[in-house]
Every structure is written in structure tokens, then in C-alpha cells.
Amino acid sequence: MSEKVEAQSKATDHQENHDDQDSKSLVGLEIDPEALFEQWAKEEAWVEEQAQLRDEERFSIGRQPLALIAIALVSIFLAFYTFPALEAVINEDQFDECGNLLDRKLLQSRGESITAFKHQQNCHLTAMVGTPNIFAIGAQENPKAKDEFERNRGVSYVVKLNGDQVYAILPAHPQKIEGYRLSHGSLFGLELDETGLMIDPNIATSYRHLERELRINLGVLPSEKLWFFDVTYSPWDHKMPLLTALLTPFIALLSLLALRRELGRRKSEQVKAQNEQEWLVAFETAAQEAGLHDTGAEQAGKTEPKNTTISEESKHES
């Protein structure tokens, strides 16, 4: 009988020890806020590290505010610089009456006021070629043409006009110009009644080489102001400045929109991070007020007396 009681006591002690181990394992599974916050911090740091690596590997102009600002400023400058090319196309059929060039010189010699020429001013001018000197520029577009006048298409004649330091750039293929040259040996005395563009070579860099050649060959002093009256000018011939004037405003607008979007994205990320931080602080405060740190200790304390009591009862029965 005593052996049977002893066997039952051992079985009871084994069962209680097993229950005590299960209770301890359950206590270990209680939520630890500090461990939970540490795990969240590690995961968040890993996510941020991966996102930063992706951003470094994939460079994007749209994520660089300084680059977007630089693009916008350069585009605005180019749009302003090339706007005269677009303005010339818009006002192609409009021109100013610039009068007779010789009369302008006489009025100026008398001390009377005259309207000064403007760069890229579309002028209707009356004048006369004042020297036999001719400077041919350009190249023949169709040198194999049978018509002698058509062969000169693409070539221009630069001649000095009477009255001021104004040099006309005339197309060489019209019969009234090339025919006059062939019959008179030069263009001296040719009367002009043309519409063309007034060019200031100090501003238009593409005319500076021609200006230097004229000053060297004709002895024009550097102090003398020189103008070009370009009859061959067509605003549609300057395709690159015209294309630049059309595209740069859109590039500036797109860069400013991208800058606005990027700043908005960064602001939303800051707000999101701030909200997450506030939520974590509030959760930690609530966890501390709820006493989650002491739960495991209390359950462990309640379990140990129970095991002790059971053990003592079993010993008493034995």
C-alpha cells in the first residue's frame, strides 16, 4: 500500500514540475515593450538603409532641388535671350518706316533729332550703294543650275550704303541686283527700297566675323558704330534659336513643377515620421502605465507558492 502511495506521489510531483515548466515558458512569452521597441527600431533602420541604398544607386534629377532650381534658372535665361527670334517670327509682316538713309545723315548733321536704329528692328529703308566695293559671302546652293541668276542663290553681297556706317547684305540671285552688277561692273549707285533687319554686330555674335573683315579691309575705325541692314534675313532660317525660345519655357515650367512635387514629398515624409514618433511615444507611455513590465514577475510569484504547496501536500500524503 505504501509503495502505491509513493508511486502516486512521484507521479504527482512529475506532473507539477511539468506544469511549473509550462508556466515558466508562458511567462517568457509575455510582451516585453522594450524588446518590442528594439525589434521595431531594427526593422525600421533596415528599411531606411535599403531605401537609402536604392536612392544612391538610382540618381534622379527630380530628387535634387538644387539641380531643379539650376535648370529652371538656365531655362529662363535662355528663353529671355532667344525671345527676339520668336518675336521676329510673330512680327514678320510688321516693320518700321526708317526713311531715307541719306536724309537721316543730313538731319543729323544739322543737329536735328532722328530715331536711332534698334537691334533686330524690322525696317523699310531707302538708300543707295555708295562704293564699288563688294564682299561676297555664302555658298551657291545649286552651282549646276543652267540659269546664271539661279546659280547665285545662297550667295550674298555686302555693300556700303551712302549716308552712314550701314552695310547692306543683299541676295545675289535676283536679276535686279546681279543684272545691275553685270551691266555696271559693280553695285555702285544701285538704289534700294527694301525691307530688312537692322543688326548690331556688338550684340549678334554671328555677324562679328564679317564686321572684323570690313573694318580691316575698309579701314573702319573701332570707334565708329557699324550696322548691318540684312535684306536676306528670314526669321525661319534661325531654327536653333527659335526652337530654344519655344522649348525653354516648357523646360522651366516642368522643372518648377518637379521642384514643387519634391518639396511636397519631403514635407509629407517629415510629417509621417513625426506622426510615427508620436505614436511610438504614446504607445510606450501607455504600456508603462498598464504595468506590462511587472506582469511576468507577478505571475512567476504566484506560480512558485502553488508548486511549493502541492509538493508539501504530496510529501504529507506519502
C-alpha positions in Angstrom: 0.0 0.0 0.0 2.8 2.4 0.9 4.5 1.6 -2.4 1.4 2.5 -4.3 1.1 5.8 -2.4 4.7 6.6 -3.0 4.3 5.9 -6.8 1.3 8.2 -6.9 3.2 10.9 -5.0 6.1 10.7 -7.6 3.6 10.9 -10.4 2.0 14.0 -8.8 5.4 15.6 -8.3 6.3 15.0 -12.0 3.1 16.4 -13.2 3.5 19.5 -11.0 7.1 20.0 -12.2 5.9 19.8 -15.8 3.1 22.3 -15.1 5.7 24.6 -13.4 7.9 24.4 -16.5 4.9 25.2 -18.8 4.0 28.1 -16.6 7.6 29.5 -16.8 7.6 29.1 -20.5 4.4 31.0 -20.7 5.8 33.8 -18.6 8.7 34.1 -21.1 6.2 34.7 -23.8 4.8 37.8 -22.1 5.1 41.0 -24.2 8.2 43.0 -23.3 7.8 46.6 -24.6 11.5 47.3 -24.6 12.3 44.2 -26.7 9.4 45.0 -29.0 10.6 48.6 -29.5 14.1 47.4 -30.1 12.9 45.0 -32.8 10.8 47.7 -34.4 13.8 50.0 -34.4 16.0 47.4 -36.1 13.4 46.8 -38.7 12.9 50.5 -39.4 16.6 51.1 -39.6 16.9 48.2 -42.1 14.1 49.6 -44.2 15.6 53.1 -44.2 19.0 51.7 -45.1 17.6 49.8 -48.0 15.7 52.8 -49.2 18.9 55.0 -48.9 20.8 52.4 -50.9 18.2 52.4 -53.7 18.3 56.2 -53.8 22.1 56.2 -54.0 22.1 53.6 -56.8 19.3 55.4 -58.8 20.3 59.0 -59.3 17.3 61.1 -60.2 17.3 64.8 -61.1 13.7 65.0 -59.8 15.0 64.3 -56.3 17.6 67.1 -56.4 16.1 70.5 -55.6 19.3 72.4 -56.3 19.6 70.8 -59.8 15.9 71.6 -60.5 16.4 75.3 -59.5 19.5 75.5 -61.7 17.6 74.0 -64.7 14.8 76.5 -64.2 17.1 79.5 -64.0 19.1 78.4 -67.0 15.9 77.8 -69.0 14.5 81.2 -68.1 17.8 82.9 -69.1 17.8 81.1 -72.5 14.2 81.8 -73.1 14.8 85.5 -72.4 18.0 85.5 -74.6 16.4 83.8 -77.6 13.0 85.5 -77.4 13.9 88.0 -80.2 14.0 85.1 -82.6 10.4 84.2 -81.7 9.4 87.8 -81.7 10.7 88.2 -85.2 8.5 85.3 -86.4 5.5 86.8 -84.7 6.1 90.2 -86.1 7.4 89.0 -89.5 4.9 91.1 -91.5 5.4 94.3 -89.4 8.1 96.8 -90.0 9.1 100.4 -89.1 9.5 103.2 -91.7 13.1 104.1 -91.3 13.1 106.6 -94.1 16.0 107.6 -96.4 19.4 106.9 -95.1 21.0 109.9 -96.7 18.3 112.2 -95.3 18.9 110.8 -91.9 22.6 111.8 -92.2 21.7 115.4 -93.3 19.3 115.8 -90.4 21.9 114.6 -88.0 24.5 117.0 -89.4 22.1 119.9 -88.8 21.6 118.9 -85.2 18.1 117.7 -85.6 17.0 114.6 -83.7 16.5 111.3 -85.5 15.2 107.9 -84.4 18.1 105.7 -83.6 18.2 102.2 -85.1 17.5 99.3 -82.8 19.0 95.8 -82.9 16.7 93.4 -84.8 14.5 96.2 -85.9 12.5 95.3 -89.0 13.0 98.4 -91.2 11.8 99.7 -94.5 14.8 101.7 -95.7 15.5 103.7 -98.8 19.2 104.1 -99.7 21.9 104.0 -102.4 25.0 101.9 -102.6 27.9 104.4 -102.0 31.1 102.4 -103.0 32.1 99.9 -105.8 33.4 97.5 -103.1 31.6 94.2 -103.0 32.1 91.4 -100.5 30.6 88.1 -101.4 29.6 85.7 -98.6 27.8 82.4 -98.5 27.9 79.5 -100.9 26.0 78.5 -104.0 23.1 76.2 -103.3 22.8 74.9 -106.8 26.0 75.6 -108.7 25.0 73.3 -111.6 21.8 75.3 -112.4 21.5 76.4 -116.1 20.2 79.9 -115.1 23.1 82.2 -114.3 21.0 84.0 -111.7 19.7 80.9 -110.0 23.3 79.7 -109.6 23.9 82.6 -107.3 21.2 81.5 -104.9 22.7 81.2 -101.4 25.4 83.9 -102.1 25.0 87.4 -100.7 26.7 90.7 -101.5 27.8 93.1 -98.7 27.9 96.7 -99.8 28.3 100.1 -98.1 25.3 102.5 -98.2 25.5 106.2 -98.6 24.8 108.3 -95.5 26.1 106.3 -92.5 28.1 103.3 -91.5 25.4 101.0 -92.6 26.2 97.9 -94.7 23.5 96.2 -96.7 23.5 92.4 -97.1 21.7 91.7 -100.4 20.8 88.4 -102.1 22.9 87.9 -105.2 20.4 85.8 -107.3 17.7 88.5 -108.1 18.0 89.8 -111.6 17.7 93.5 -110.4 20.9 93.0 -108.3 23.0 90.6 -110.3 21.9 92.1 -113.6 22.9 95.6 -112.4 26.3 94.2 -111.3 26.9 92.6 -114.6 26.0 95.6 -116.6 27.8 98.2 -114.4 30.7 96.1 -113.2 29.7 96.8 -109.5 26.7 97.8 -107.5 27.8 101.4 -107.1 24.8 103.7 -107.5 22.2 101.0 -107.1 19.1 102.4 -105.4 17.5 100.3 -102.7 13.9 100.3 -101.5 13.9 97.3 -99.3 12.6 95.8 -96.0 15.2 94.1 -93.9 16.5 93.6 -90.4 18.9 96.0 -88.7 21.6 94.1 -86.9 24.0 95.4 -84.2 27.1 93.2 -84.6 28.1 94.0 -81.0 25.0 92.0 -79.9 24.6 89.5 -82.7 27.8 87.3 -82.4 27.2 85.6 -85.7 27.9 88.9 -87.6 31.2 89.7 -85.7 33.4 87.9 -88.1 32.0 89.9 -91.0 32.4 93.1 -89.0 36.1 92.4 -88.4 36.7 91.8 -92.1 35.0 95.0 -93.1 36.9 97.1 -90.6 40.2 95.6 -91.7 39.6 95.9 -95.5 37.8 99.3 -95.5 39.7 100.9 -92.6 36.6 101.5 -90.4 37.8 102.7 -87.0 36.8 100.7 -83.9 35.2 103.9 -82.5 32.7 104.1 -85.4 29.4 102.4 -84.9 28.6 99.9 -87.6 25.2 98.5 -88.6 24.1 95.7 -90.9 20.9 96.0 -93.0 20.2 92.4 -93.7 17.7 92.0 -96.6 18.3 88.3 -96.8 17.2 87.7 -93.2 14.3 85.4 -92.6 13.3 84.6 -89.0 12.6 81.0 -90.1 16.2 80.5 -91.1 17.4 80.7 -87.4 15.9 77.3 -86.4 18.0 76.7 -83.3 17.3 80.0 -81.5 13.6 79.6 -82.5 13.5 76.1 -81.2 15.2 77.2 -78.0 12.8 80.0 -77.5 9.9 77.6 -77.8 11.2 74.8 -75.6 12.9 76.5 -72.7 9.7 77.9 -71.2 8.3 74.4 -71.0 11.5 73.1 -69.5 11.4 75.8 -66.9 7.8 75.0 -66.1 8.4 71.3 -65.8 11.4 71.8 -63.5 9.4 74.1 -61.2 6.6 71.6 -61.1 9.1 68.8 -60.2 10.6 71.0 -57.5 7.2 71.6 -56.0 6.4 67.9 -56.0 9.8 67.0 -54.4 9.3 69.6 -51.7 5.8 68.3 -51.0 7.1 64.7 -50.9 9.8 65.7 -48.4 7.3 67.5 -46.2 4.9 64.6 -46.2 7.7 62.3 -45.2 8.7 64.6 -42.3 5.0 64.7 -41.1 4.8 60.9 -41.4 8.0 60.4 -39.4 6.8 62.8 -36.8 3.4 61.0 -36.5 5.1 57.6 -36.2 7.4 59.0 -33.4 4.5 60.5 -31.5 2.6 57.2 -31.8 5.6 55.2 -30.5 6.0 57.6 -27.6 2.2 57.3 -26.8 2.3 53.5 -27.0 5.4 53.3 -24.7 3.7 55.6 -22.2 0.5 53.5 -22.3 2.5 50.3 -21.9 4.3 51.7 -18.9 1.1 52.9 -17.3 -0.5 49.5 -17.8 2.4 47.8 -15.9 3.4 45.3 -18.6 6.9 45.2 -17.1 5.6 43.7 -13.8 3.2 41.1 -15.3 5.8 38.4 -15.7 7.2 38.9 -12.2 3.7 38.7 -10.6 2.8 35.5 -12.5 6.1 33.9 -11.6 5.5 34.8 -7.9 2.0 33.3 -8.0 3.3 30.1 -9.6 6.1 29.3 -7.1 3.9 29.2 -3.9 1.5 26.9 -5.8 4.2 24.5 -6.6 5.5 24.6 -3.0 2.1 23.8 -1.6 1.5 20.9 -3.9 4.9 19.5 -3.1 4.2 19.7 0.7 0.8 18.1 0.3 2.3 15.2 -1.6 5.0 14.7 1.0 2.4 14.6 3.7 0.4 12.0 1.9 3.4 9.9 1.4 
